Amino acid sequence: MPLHRVNTGRVIPGIVIPNTAQRADCQNVMAMLDYADIGRGAGTLHTSGVARLDMQGRTAAGDANLQVQIGGGTVSALLVSNTAQHETNHQNQVGVANAAIGTLNQSMDSGTIWHLNGSIP
């Protein structure tokens, strides 16, 4: 099953709308995401300026909950499906990471929570 980006349409609770400089920090921190980060435990993964990329933990289904945050608010939110976390091929891992980065950007643009489902065939 290929990767699918799904906009839940649910507004991010405690959303922060970044200004131009903050938006650049958010995009920089998103670009730091690596496939291995998706499998890490809860905590801050990367920081850039005022933005940080946090792993919030896992859902009951094992989906990774990634959020870009500024202060106590959230700019972008993404759930990466458990199936996308089991890639063993390096090129596919890069594909999942790139899809996650793109989807985090879509979340920032829309202000809604997104899911990245499926896997790379």
Backbone as XML, in Angstrom:
<?xml version="1.0"?>
<chain id="A" units="angstrom">
  <residue number="1" name="MET">
    <atom name="N" x="0.844" y="-1.173" z="0.000"/>
    <atom name="CA" x="0.000" y="0.000" z="0.000"/>
    <atom name="C" x="0.891" y="1.238" z="0.000"/>
  </residue>
  <residue number="2" name="PRO">
    <atom name="N" x="0.695" y="2.175" z="-0.912"/>
    <atom name="CA" x="1.530" y="3.374" z="-0.949"/>
    <atom name="C" x="1.218" y="4.311" z="0.221"/>
  </residue>
  <residue number="3" name="LEU">
    <atom name="N" x="2.085" y="5.288" z="0.399"/>
    <atom name="CA" x="1.869" y="6.297" z="1.430"/>
    <atom name="C" x="0.735" y="7.228" z="1.006"/>
  </residue>
  <residue number="4" name="HIS">
    <atom name="N" x="-0.096" y="7.595" z="1.984"/>
    <atom name="CA" x="-1.195" y="8.529" z="1.748"/>
    <atom name="C" x="-1.150" y="9.618" z="2.800"/>
  </residue>
  <residue number="5" name="ARG">
    <atom name="N" x="-1.276" y="10.848" z="2.361"/>
    <atom name="CA" x="-1.383" y="11.990" z="3.267"/>
    <atom name="C" x="-2.862" y="12.304" z="3.432"/>
  </residue>
  <residue number="6" name="VAL">
    <atom name="N" x="-3.313" y="12.338" z="4.667"/>
    <atom name="CA" x="-4.732" y="12.550" z="4.931"/>
    <atom name="C" x="-4.901" y="13.733" z="5.885"/>
  </residue>
  <residue number="7" name="ASN">
    <atom name="N" x="-5.645" y="14.729" z="5.439"/>
    <atom name="CA" x="-5.988" y="15.866" z="6.289"/>
    <atom name="C" x="-7.235" y="15.491" z="7.081"/>
  </residue>
  <residue number="8" name="THR">
    <atom name="N" x="-7.108" y="15.440" z="8.401"/>
    <atom name="CA" x="-8.258" y="15.066" z="9.226"/>
    <atom name="C" x="-9.301" y="16.170" z="9.260"/>
  </residue>
  <residue number="9" name="GLY">
    <atom name="N" x="-8.888" y="17.397" z="8.963"/>
    <atom name="CA" x="-9.805" y="18.531" z="9.055"/>
    <atom name="C" x="-9.969" y="19.037" z="10.477"/>
  </residue>
  <residue number="10" name="ARG">
    <atom name="N" x="-9.327" y="18.358" z="11.430"/>
    <atom name="CA" x="-9.416" y="18.787" z="12.837"/>
    <atom name="C" x="-8.374" y="19.867" z="13.108"/>
  </residue>
  <residue number="11" name="VAL">
    <atom name="N" x="-8.831" y="21.000" z="13.609"/>
    <atom name="CA" x="-7.933" y="22.104" z="13.921"/>
    <atom name="C" x="-7.001" y="21.680" z="15.047"/>
  </residue>
  <residue number="12" name="ILE">
    <atom name="N" x="-5.748" y="22.083" z="14.939"/>
    <atom name="CA" x="-4.741" y="21.763" z="15.961"/>
    <atom name="C" x="-5.109" y="22.494" z="17.252"/>
  </residue>
  <residue number="13" name="PRO">
    <atom name="N" x="-5.269" y="21.761" z="18.359"/>
    <atom name="CA" x="-5.548" y="22.433" z="19.637"/>
    <atom name="C" x="-4.345" y="23.291" z="20.050"/>
  </residue>
  <residue number="14" name="GLY">
    <atom name="N" x="-4.608" y="24.493" z="20.554"/>
    <atom name="CA" x="-3.531" y="25.367" z="20.994"/>
    <atom name="C" x="-2.647" y="25.828" z="19.851"/>
  </residue>
  <residue number="15" name="ILE">
    <atom name="N" x="-3.242" y="25.990" z="18.686"/>
    <atom name="CA" x="-2.463" y="26.318" z="17.485"/>
    <atom name="C" x="-1.772" y="27.668" z="17.615"/>
  </residue>
  <residue number="16" name="VAL">
    <atom name="N" x="-0.557" y="27.717" z="17.094"/>
    <atom name="CA" x="0.213" y="28.947" z="16.980"/>
    <atom name="C" x="0.385" y="29.216" z="15.487"/>
  </residue>
  <residue number="17" name="ILE">
    <atom name="N" x="0.028" y="30.416" z="15.058"/>
    <atom name="CA" x="0.239" y="30.813" z="13.668"/>
    <atom name="C" x="1.570" y="31.568" z="13.630"/>
  </residue>
  <residue number="18" name="PRO">
    <atom name="N" x="2.592" y="30.980" z="12.984"/>
    <atom name="CA" x="3.916" y="31.595" z="13.017"/>
    <atom name="C" x="4.022" y="32.835" z="12.123"/>
  </residue>
  <residue number="19" name="ASN">
    <atom name="N" x="4.825" y="33.813" z="12.593"/>
    <atom name="CA" x="5.137" y="34.948" z="11.724"/>
    <atom name="C" x="6.199" y="34.492" z="10.721"/>
  </residue>
  <residue number="20" name="THR">
    <atom name="N" x="6.670" y="35.390" z="9.879"/>
    <atom name="CA" x="7.599" y="35.008" z="8.813"/>
    <atom name="C" x="8.890" y="34.391" z="9.359"/>
  </residue>
  <residue number="21" name="ALA">
    <atom name="N" x="9.484" y="35.008" z="10.370"/>
    <atom name="CA" x="10.734" y="34.484" z="10.933"/>
    <atom name="C" x="10.494" y="33.140" z="11.623"/>
  </residue>
  <residue number="22" name="GLN">
    <atom name="N" x="9.403" y="33.029" z="12.361"/>
    <atom name="CA" x="9.077" y="31.774" z="13.040"/>
    <atom name="C" x="8.795" y="30.666" z="12.030"/>
  </residue>
  <residue number="23" name="ARG">
    <atom name="N" x="8.147" y="31.034" z="10.938"/>
    <atom name="CA" x="7.841" y="30.052" z="9.893"/>
    <atom name="C" x="9.137" y="29.476" z="9.320"/>
  </residue>
  <residue number="24" name="ALA">
    <atom name="N" x="10.138" y="30.321" z="9.121"/>
    <atom name="CA" x="11.430" y="29.851" z="8.623"/>
    <atom name="C" x="12.065" y="28.886" z="9.619"/>
  </residue>
  <residue number="25" name="ASP">
    <atom name="N" x="11.971" y="29.200" z="10.925"/>
    <atom name="CA" x="12.482" y="28.287" z="11.954"/>
    <atom name="C" x="11.743" y="26.960" z="11.904"/>
  </residue>
  <residue number="26" name="CYS">
    <atom name="N" x="10.430" y="27.012" z="11.719"/>
    <atom name="CA" x="9.624" y="25.785" z="11.644"/>
    <atom name="C" x="10.031" y="24.932" z="10.445"/>
  </residue>
  <residue number="27" name="GLN">
    <atom name="N" x="10.209" y="25.566" z="9.297"/>
    <atom name="CA" x="10.614" y="24.816" z="8.112"/>
    <atom name="C" x="12.009" y="24.227" z="8.286"/>
  </residue>
  <residue number="28" name="ASN">
    <atom name="N" x="12.903" y="24.963" z="8.945"/>
    <atom name="CA" x="14.252" y="24.440" z="9.202"/>
    <atom name="C" x="14.206" y="23.219" z="10.109"/>
  </residue>
  <residue number="29" name="VAL">
    <atom name="N" x="13.397" y="23.277" z="11.169"/>
    <atom name="CA" x="13.341" y="22.149" z="12.110"/>
    <atom name="C" x="12.665" y="20.938" z="11.471"/>
  </residue>
  <residue number="30" name="MET">
    <atom name="N" x="11.689" y="21.176" z="10.613"/>
    <atom name="CA" x="11.053" y="20.066" z="9.892"/>
    <atom name="C" x="12.076" y="19.368" z="9.000"/>
  </residue>
  <residue number="31" name="ALA">
    <atom name="N" x="12.922" y="20.151" z="8.336"/>
    <atom name="CA" x="13.915" y="19.594" z="7.412"/>
    <atom name="C" x="14.950" y="18.733" z="8.133"/>
  </residue>
  <residue number="32" name="MET">
    <atom name="N" x="15.064" y="18.875" z="9.440"/>
    <atom name="CA" x="16.011" y="18.076" z="10.229"/>
    <atom name="C" x="15.505" y="16.665" z="10.502"/>
  </residue>
  <residue number="33" name="LEU">
    <atom name="N" x="14.224" y="16.422" z="10.254"/>
    <atom name="CA" x="13.635" y="15.120" z="10.539"/>
    <atom name="C" x="14.319" y="14.018" z="9.745"/>
  </residue>
  <residue number="34" name="ASP">
    <atom name="N" x="14.669" y="12.968" z="10.422"/>
    <atom name="CA" x="15.283" y="11.792" z="9.816"/>
    <atom name="C" x="14.373" y="10.602" z="10.110"/>
  </residue>
  <residue number="35" name="TYR">
    <atom name="N" x="14.444" y="9.573" z="9.286"/>
    <atom name="CA" x="13.587" y="8.398" z="9.483"/>
    <atom name="C" x="13.739" y="7.820" z="10.892"/>
  </residue>
  <residue number="36" name="ALA">
    <atom name="N" x="14.961" y="7.788" z="11.409"/>
    <atom name="CA" x="15.184" y="7.226" z="12.744"/>
    <atom name="C" x="14.425" y="8.000" z="13.817"/>
  </residue>
  <residue number="37" name="ASP">
    <atom name="N" x="14.181" y="9.293" z="13.595"/>
    <atom name="CA" x="13.453" y="10.103" z="14.574"/>
    <atom name="C" x="12.030" y="9.588" z="14.782"/>
  </residue>
  <residue number="38" name="ILE">
    <atom name="N" x="11.441" y="9.027" z="13.738"/>
    <atom name="CA" x="10.057" y="8.560" z="13.818"/>
    <atom name="C" x="9.921" y="7.400" z="14.802"/>
  </residue>
  <residue number="39" name="GLY">
    <atom name="N" x="10.999" y="6.665" z="15.015"/>
    <atom name="CA" x="10.981" y="5.541" z="15.942"/>
    <atom name="C" x="11.433" y="5.889" z="17.351"/>
  </residue>
  <residue number="40" name="ARG">
    <atom name="N" x="11.775" y="7.124" z="17.596"/>
    <atom name="CA" x="12.285" y="7.510" z="18.917"/>
    <atom name="C" x="11.151" y="7.658" z="19.936"/>
  </residue>
  <residue number="41" name="GLY">
    <atom name="N" x="11.541" y="7.718" z="21.193"/>
    <atom name="CA" x="10.581" y="7.932" z="22.273"/>
    <atom name="C" x="10.207" y="9.395" z="22.393"/>
  </residue>
  <residue number="42" name="ALA">
    <atom name="N" x="9.306" y="9.671" z="23.310"/>
    <atom name="CA" x="8.808" y="11.025" z="23.509"/>
    <atom name="C" x="9.931" y="11.966" z="23.931"/>
  </residue>
  <residue number="43" name="GLY">
    <atom name="N" x="9.867" y="13.182" z="23.412"/>
    <atom name="CA" x="10.841" y="14.209" z="23.760"/>
    <atom name="C" x="11.140" y="15.090" z="22.564"/>
  </residue>
  <residue number="44" name="THR">
    <atom name="N" x="11.985" y="16.081" z="22.781"/>
    <atom name="CA" x="12.380" y="16.992" z="21.707"/>
    <atom name="C" x="13.397" y="16.310" z="20.813"/>
  </residue>
  <residue number="45" name="LEU">
    <atom name="N" x="13.133" y="16.315" z="19.508"/>
    <atom name="CA" x="14.026" y="15.692" z="18.533"/>
    <atom name="C" x="15.039" y="16.691" z="17.982"/>
  </residue>
  <residue number="46" name="HIS">
    <atom name="N" x="14.559" y="17.897" z="17.637"/>
    <atom name="CA" x="15.421" y="18.916" z="17.031"/>
    <atom name="C" x="14.901" y="20.297" z="17.402"/>
  </residue>
  <residue number="47" name="THR">
    <atom name="N" x="15.800" y="21.283" z="17.367"/>
    <atom name="CA" x="15.412" y="22.677" z="17.565"/>
    <atom name="C" x="16.065" y="23.541" z="16.488"/>
  </residue>
  <residue number="48" name="SER">
    <atom name="N" x="15.391" y="24.633" z="16.152"/>
    <atom name="CA" x="15.921" y="25.631" z="15.233"/>
    <atom name="C" x="15.285" y="26.962" z="15.600"/>
  </residue>
  <residue number="49" name="GLY">
    <atom name="N" x="16.102" y="27.884" z="16.079"/>
    <atom name="CA" x="15.558" y="29.177" z="16.502"/>
    <atom name="C" x="14.528" y="28.984" z="17.595"/>
  </residue>
  <residue number="50" name="VAL">
    <atom name="N" x="13.329" y="29.487" z="17.372"/>
    <atom name="CA" x="12.267" y="29.384" z="18.380"/>
    <atom name="C" x="11.432" y="28.112" z="18.230"/>
  </residue>
  <residue number="51" name="ALA">
    <atom name="N" x="11.670" y="27.346" z="17.165"/>
    <atom name="CA" x="10.853" y="26.155" z="16.885"/>
    <atom name="C" x="11.551" y="24.883" z="17.344"/>
  </residue>
  <residue number="52" name="ARG">
    <atom name="N" x="10.738" y="23.908" z="17.706"/>
    <atom name="CA" x="11.267" y="22.587" z="18.042"/>
    <atom name="C" x="10.347" y="21.524" z="17.449"/>
  </residue>
  <residue number="53" name="LEU">
    <atom name="N" x="10.965" y="20.389" z="17.114"/>
    <atom name="CA" x="10.221" y="19.224" z="16.631"/>
    <atom name="C" x="10.187" y="18.223" z="17.766"/>
  </residue>
  <residue number="54" name="ASP">
    <atom name="N" x="8.996" y="17.909" z="18.223"/>
    <atom name="CA" x="8.816" y="17.004" z="19.359"/>
    <atom name="C" x="8.135" y="15.716" z="18.935"/>
  </residue>
  <residue number="55" name="MET">
    <atom name="N" x="8.578" y="14.621" z="19.549"/>
    <atom name="CA" x="7.853" y="13.358" z="19.474"/>
    <atom name="C" x="6.973" y="13.351" z="20.716"/>
  </residue>
  <residue number="56" name="GLN">
    <atom name="N" x="5.683" y="13.374" z="20.514"/>
    <atom name="CA" x="4.747" y="13.422" z="21.633"/>
    <atom name="C" x="4.483" y="12.041" z="22.220"/>
  </residue>
  <residue number="57" name="GLY">
    <atom name="N" x="4.909" y="11.009" z="21.528"/>
    <atom name="CA" x="4.646" y="9.640" z="21.969"/>
    <atom name="C" x="3.900" y="8.897" z="20.881"/>
  </residue>
  <residue number="58" name="ARG">
    <atom name="N" x="3.192" y="7.859" z="21.282"/>
    <atom name="CA" x="2.505" y="6.989" z="20.325"/>
    <atom name="C" x="1.019" y="6.872" z="20.678"/>
  </residue>
  <residue number="59" name="THR">
    <atom name="N" x="0.241" y="6.640" z="19.645"/>
    <atom name="CA" x="-1.178" y="6.359" z="19.845"/>
    <atom name="C" x="-1.323" y="4.898" z="20.270"/>
  </residue>
  <residue number="60" name="ALA">
    <atom name="N" x="-2.532" y="4.485" z="20.602"/>
    <atom name="CA" x="-2.788" y="3.087" z="20.967"/>
    <atom name="C" x="-2.448" y="2.146" z="19.809"/>
  </residue>
  <residue number="61" name="ALA">
    <atom name="N" x="-2.568" y="2.639" z="18.575"/>
    <atom name="CA" x="-2.256" y="1.821" z="17.389"/>
    <atom name="C" x="-0.766" y="1.818" z="17.064"/>
  </residue>
  <residue number="62" name="GLY">
    <atom name="N" x="0.032" y="2.582" z="17.818"/>
    <atom name="CA" x="1.468" y="2.637" z="17.579"/>
    <atom name="C" x="1.896" y="3.731" z="16.625"/>
  </residue>
  <residue number="63" name="ASP">
    <atom name="N" x="0.976" y="4.603" z="16.230"/>
    <atom name="CA" x="1.327" y="5.712" z="15.349"/>
    <atom name="C" x="2.175" y="6.738" z="16.096"/>
  </residue>
  <residue number="64" name="ALA">
    <atom name="N" x="3.195" y="7.267" z="15.424"/>
    <atom name="CA" x="4.064" y="8.284" z="16.004"/>
    <atom name="C" x="3.383" y="9.646" z="15.905"/>
  </residue>
  <residue number="65" name="ASN">
    <atom name="N" x="3.386" y="10.389" z="17.008"/>
    <atom name="CA" x="2.756" y="11.705" z="17.073"/>
    <atom name="C" x="3.862" y="12.763" z="17.056"/>
  </residue>
  <residue number="66" name="LEU">
    <atom name="N" x="4.062" y="13.376" z="15.883"/>
    <atom name="CA" x="5.078" y="14.415" z="15.722"/>
    <atom name="C" x="4.421" y="15.787" z="15.719"/>
  </residue>
  <residue number="67" name="GLN">
    <atom name="N" x="5.052" y="16.741" z="16.407"/>
    <atom name="CA" x="4.528" y="18.104" z="16.433"/>
    <atom name="C" x="5.658" y="19.101" z="16.352"/>
  </residue>
  <residue number="68" name="VAL">
    <atom name="N" x="5.437" y="20.163" z="15.582"/>
    <atom name="CA" x="6.329" y="21.303" z="15.578"/>
    <atom name="C" x="5.715" y="22.315" z="16.526"/>
  </residue>
  <residue number="69" name="GLN">
    <atom name="N" x="6.523" y="22.785" z="17.465"/>
    <atom name="CA" x="5.998" y="23.662" z="18.496"/>
    <atom name="C" x="6.841" y="24.916" z="18.661"/>
  </residue>
  <residue number="70" name="ILE">
    <atom name="N" x="6.163" y="25.971" z="19.084"/>
    <atom name="CA" x="6.797" y="27.212" z="19.497"/>
    <atom name="C" x="6.240" y="27.518" z="20.877"/>
  </residue>
  <residue number="71" name="GLY">
    <atom name="N" x="7.142" y="27.607" z="21.866"/>
    <atom name="CA" x="6.679" y="27.813" z="23.234"/>
    <atom name="C" x="5.766" y="26.676" z="23.642"/>
  </residue>
  <residue number="72" name="GLY">
    <atom name="N" x="4.595" y="27.013" z="24.187"/>
    <atom name="CA" x="3.651" y="26.000" z="24.621"/>
    <atom name="C" x="2.595" y="25.669" z="23.589"/>
  </residue>
  <residue number="73" name="GLY">
    <atom name="N" x="2.711" y="26.205" z="22.378"/>
    <atom name="CA" x="1.700" y="25.974" z="21.357"/>
    <atom name="C" x="2.226" y="25.151" z="20.203"/>
  </residue>
  <residue number="74" name="THR">
    <atom name="N" x="1.298" y="24.623" z="19.418"/>
    <atom name="CA" x="1.635" y="23.743" z="18.309"/>
    <atom name="C" x="1.395" y="24.444" z="16.977"/>
  </residue>
  <residue number="75" name="VAL">
    <atom name="N" x="2.361" y="24.324" z="16.083"/>
    <atom name="CA" x="2.293" y="24.908" z="14.744"/>
    <atom name="C" x="1.821" y="23.866" z="13.736"/>
  </residue>
  <residue number="76" name="SER">
    <atom name="N" x="2.266" y="22.617" z="13.934"/>
    <atom name="CA" x="2.041" y="21.554" z="12.963"/>
    <atom name="C" x="1.933" y="20.227" z="13.703"/>
  </residue>
  <residue number="77" name="ALA">
    <atom name="N" x="1.019" y="19.347" z="13.255"/>
    <atom name="CA" x="0.823" y="18.057" z="13.923"/>
    <atom name="C" x="0.627" y="16.956" z="12.887"/>
  </residue>
  <residue number="78" name="LEU">
    <atom name="N" x="1.344" y="15.837" z="13.108"/>
    <atom name="CA" x="1.314" y="14.717" z="12.171"/>
    <atom name="C" x="1.355" y="13.404" z="12.928"/>
  </residue>
  <residue number="79" name="LEU">
    <atom name="N" x="0.482" y="12.485" z="12.539"/>
    <atom name="CA" x="0.535" y="11.113" z="13.027"/>
    <atom name="C" x="1.074" y="10.242" z="11.899"/>
  </residue>
  <residue number="80" name="VAL">
    <atom name="N" x="2.190" y="9.549" z="12.152"/>
    <atom name="CA" x="2.794" y="8.653" z="11.163"/>
    <atom name="C" x="2.373" y="7.231" z="11.510"/>
  </residue>
  <residue number="81" name="SER">
    <atom name="N" x="1.708" y="6.571" z="10.576"/>
    <atom name="CA" x="1.162" y="5.241" z="10.842"/>
    <atom name="C" x="2.248" y="4.255" z="11.235"/>
  </residue>
  <residue number="82" name="ASN">
    <atom name="N" x="1.842" y="3.301" z="12.022"/>
    <atom name="CA" x="2.737" y="2.237" z="12.467"/>
    <atom name="C" x="3.334" y="1.499" z="11.268"/>
  </residue>
  <residue number="83" name="THR">
    <atom name="N" x="2.548" y="1.305" z="10.208"/>
    <atom name="CA" x="3.040" y="0.572" z="9.040"/>
    <atom name="C" x="4.191" y="1.306" z="8.346"/>
  </residue>
  <residue number="84" name="ALA">
    <atom name="N" x="4.163" y="2.631" z="8.353"/>
    <atom name="CA" x="5.220" y="3.411" z="7.704"/>
    <atom name="C" x="6.520" y="3.386" z="8.505"/>
  </residue>
  <residue number="85" name="GLN">
    <atom name="N" x="6.454" y="2.899" z="9.726"/>
    <atom name="CA" x="7.622" y="2.874" z="10.603"/>
    <atom name="C" x="8.428" y="1.588" z="10.490"/>
  </residue>
  <residue number="86" name="HIS">
    <atom name="N" x="8.036" y="0.687" z="9.609"/>
    <atom name="CA" x="8.712" y="-0.610" z="9.512"/>
    <atom name="C" x="9.472" y="-0.799" z="8.210"/>
  </residue>
  <residue number="87" name="GLU">
    <atom name="N" x="9.888" y="0.286" z="7.589"/>
    <atom name="CA" x="10.670" y="0.198" z="6.358"/>
    <atom name="C" x="12.088" y="-0.257" z="6.696"/>
  </residue>
  <residue number="88" name="THR">
    <atom name="N" x="12.624" y="-1.167" z="5.921"/>
    <atom name="CA" x="13.999" y="-1.621" z="6.132"/>
    <atom name="C" x="14.930" y="-1.153" z="5.020"/>
  </residue>
  <residue number="89" name="ASN">
    <atom name="N" x="14.373" y="-0.814" z="3.874"/>
    <atom name="CA" x="15.166" y="-0.338" z="2.745"/>
    <atom name="C" x="15.502" y="1.139" z="2.964"/>
  </residue>
  <residue number="90" name="HIS">
    <atom name="N" x="16.777" y="1.504" z="2.841"/>
    <atom name="CA" x="17.210" y="2.875" z="3.105"/>
    <atom name="C" x="16.492" y="3.887" z="2.219"/>
  </residue>
  <residue number="91" name="GLN">
    <atom name="N" x="16.354" y="3.600" z="0.928"/>
    <atom name="CA" x="15.681" y="4.534" z="0.030"/>
    <atom name="C" x="14.221" y="4.743" z="0.441"/>
  </residue>
  <residue number="92" name="ASN">
    <atom name="N" x="13.564" y="3.679" z="0.859"/>
    <atom name="CA" x="12.185" y="3.803" z="1.322"/>
    <atom name="C" x="12.112" y="4.603" z="2.625"/>
  </residue>
  <residue number="93" name="GLN">
    <atom name="N" x="13.089" y="4.425" z="3.494"/>
    <atom name="CA" x="13.138" y="5.207" z="4.736"/>
    <atom name="C" x="13.259" y="6.695" z="4.425"/>
  </residue>
  <residue number="94" name="VAL">
    <atom name="N" x="14.104" y="7.029" z="3.455"/>
    <atom name="CA" x="14.244" y="8.426" z="3.033"/>
    <atom name="C" x="12.911" y="8.929" z="2.479"/>
  </residue>
  <residue number="95" name="GLY">
    <atom name="N" x="12.220" y="8.089" z="1.722"/>
    <atom name="CA" x="10.910" y="8.462" z="1.188"/>
    <atom name="C" x="9.886" y="8.745" z="2.276"/>
  </residue>
  <residue number="96" name="VAL">
    <atom name="N" x="9.870" y="7.914" z="3.313"/>
    <atom name="CA" x="8.945" y="8.135" z="4.429"/>
    <atom name="C" x="9.291" y="9.438" z="5.144"/>
  </residue>
  <residue number="97" name="ALA">
    <atom name="N" x="10.569" y="9.668" z="5.398"/>
    <atom name="CA" x="10.987" y="10.904" z="6.073"/>
    <atom name="C" x="10.613" y="12.127" z="5.238"/>
  </residue>
  <residue number="98" name="ASN">
    <atom name="N" x="10.857" y="12.071" z="3.932"/>
    <atom name="CA" x="10.500" y="13.195" z="3.064"/>
    <atom name="C" x="8.993" y="13.428" z="3.035"/>
  </residue>
  <residue number="99" name="ALA">
    <atom name="N" x="8.219" y="12.353" z="3.017"/>
    <atom name="CA" x="6.763" y="12.485" z="3.049"/>
    <atom name="C" x="6.310" y="13.106" z="4.368"/>
  </residue>
  <residue number="100" name="ALA">
    <atom name="N" x="6.946" y="12.716" z="5.471"/>
    <atom name="CA" x="6.603" y="13.284" z="6.778"/>
    <atom name="C" x="6.920" y="14.773" z="6.814"/>
  </residue>
  <residue number="101" name="ILE">
    <atom name="N" x="8.071" y="15.163" z="6.262"/>
    <atom name="CA" x="8.443" y="16.583" z="6.228"/>
    <atom name="C" x="7.417" y="17.373" z="5.413"/>
  </residue>
  <residue number="102" name="GLY">
    <atom name="N" x="7.071" y="16.857" z="4.241"/>
    <atom name="CA" x="6.079" y="17.533" z="3.406"/>
    <atom name="C" x="4.724" y="17.641" z="4.084"/>
  </residue>
  <residue number="103" name="THR">
    <atom name="N" x="4.349" y="16.599" z="4.800"/>
    <atom name="CA" x="3.041" y="16.594" z="5.466"/>
    <atom name="C" x="3.037" y="17.531" z="6.672"/>
  </residue>
  <residue number="104" name="LEU">
    <atom name="N" x="4.148" y="17.619" z="7.390"/>
    <atom name="CA" x="4.242" y="18.604" z="8.475"/>
    <atom name="C" x="4.066" y="20.016" z="7.923"/>
  </residue>
  <residue number="105" name="ASN">
    <atom name="N" x="4.645" y="20.285" z="6.744"/>
    <atom name="CA" x="4.460" y="21.589" z="6.107"/>
    <atom name="C" x="3.004" y="21.818" z="5.737"/>
  </residue>
  <residue number="106" name="GLN">
    <atom name="N" x="2.325" y="20.778" z="5.225"/>
    <atom name="CA" x="0.911" y="20.910" z="4.887"/>
    <atom name="C" x="0.083" y="21.201" z="6.136"/>
  </residue>
  <residue number="107" name="SER">
    <atom name="N" x="0.451" y="20.570" z="7.244"/>
    <atom name="CA" x="-0.250" y="20.819" z="8.498"/>
    <atom name="C" x="-0.068" y="22.265" z="8.936"/>
  </residue>
  <residue number="108" name="MET">
    <atom name="N" x="1.159" y="22.778" z="8.814"/>
    <atom name="CA" x="1.408" y="24.176" z="9.180"/>
    <atom name="C" x="0.586" y="25.108" z="8.295"/>
  </residue>
  <residue number="109" name="ASP">
    <atom name="N" x="0.511" y="24.809" z="7.008"/>
    <atom name="CA" x="-0.238" y="25.658" z="6.074"/>
    <atom name="C" x="-1.743" y="25.624" z="6.338"/>
  </residue>
  <residue number="110" name="SER">
    <atom name="N" x="-2.255" y="24.455" z="6.725"/>
    <atom name="CA" x="-3.708" y="24.298" z="6.889"/>
    <atom name="C" x="-4.185" y="24.533" z="8.318"/>
  </residue>
  <residue number="111" name="GLY">
    <atom name="N" x="-3.271" y="24.378" z="9.296"/>
    <atom name="CA" x="-3.671" y="24.520" z="10.698"/>
    <atom name="C" x="-4.439" y="23.317" z="11.215"/>
  </residue>
  <residue number="112" name="THR">
    <atom name="N" x="-4.331" y="22.191" z="10.492"/>
    <atom name="CA" x="-5.072" y="20.989" z="10.882"/>
    <atom name="C" x="-4.115" y="19.819" z="11.105"/>
  </residue>
  <residue number="113" name="ILE">
    <atom name="N" x="-4.619" y="18.790" z="11.786"/>
    <atom name="CA" x="-3.858" y="17.579" z="12.067"/>
    <atom name="C" x="-3.899" y="16.679" z="10.832"/>
  </residue>
  <residue number="114" name="TRP">
    <atom name="N" x="-2.744" y="16.132" z="10.476"/>
    <atom name="CA" x="-2.634" y="15.249" z="9.308"/>
    <atom name="C" x="-2.169" y="13.869" z="9.732"/>
  </residue>
  <residue number="115" name="HIS">
    <atom name="N" x="-2.465" y="12.873" z="8.889"/>
    <atom name="CA" x="-1.984" y="11.499" z="9.054"/>
    <atom name="C" x="-1.159" y="11.137" z="7.831"/>
  </residue>
  <residue number="116" name="LEU">
    <atom name="N" x="-0.094" y="10.361" z="8.064"/>
    <atom name="CA" x="0.666" y="9.759" z="6.985"/>
    <atom name="C" x="0.472" y="8.257" z="7.152"/>
  </residue>
  <residue number="117" name="ASN">
    <atom name="N" x="-0.290" y="7.658" z="6.233"/>
    <atom name="CA" x="-0.672" y="6.251" z="6.337"/>
    <atom name="C" x="-0.030" y="5.418" z="5.238"/>
  </residue>
  <residue number="118" name="GLY">
    <atom name="N" x="0.034" y="4.116" z="5.477"/>
    <atom name="CA" x="0.492" y="3.177" z="4.469"/>
    <atom name="C" x="1.977" y="2.897" z="4.594"/>
  </residue>
  <residue number="119" name="SER">
    <atom name="N" x="2.549" y="2.453" z="3.484"/>
    <atom name="CA" x="3.971" y="2.159" z="3.423"/>
    <atom name="C" x="4.402" y="2.263" z="1.970"/>
  </residue>
  <residue number="120" name="ILE">
    <atom name="N" x="5.710" y="2.235" z="1.759"/>
    <atom name="CA" x="6.211" y="2.295" z="0.391"/>
    <atom name="C" x="6.305" y="0.857" z="-0.128"/>
  </residue>
  <residue number="121" name="PRO">
    <atom name="N" x="5.701" y="0.587" z="-1.293"/>
    <atom name="CA" x="5.720" y="-0.786" z="-1.815"/>
    <atom name="C" x="7.118" y="-1.244" z="-2.204"/>
  </residue>
</chain>
